[in-house]
């Protein structure tokens, strides 16, 4: 597993194929081609990207 790039928590739950949720800071994470994409879940259920808040190196995921 990996740490949340936002809060560094390991409290990550799997919600789908390559989709995860951080139970500490409540953001959704998807892993695609070794890169973690971060999203904030809005009140209407839509997702807003948070990727611009992190350097690509912070979002890199390797097994």
Buried (B, 14 or more C-beta within 10 A) or exposed (E): EBBBBBEEEEEBEEEEEEBBBBEBBEBBBBBEEEEBBBBBEEEEEEBEEBEEEBEEEEBEBEE
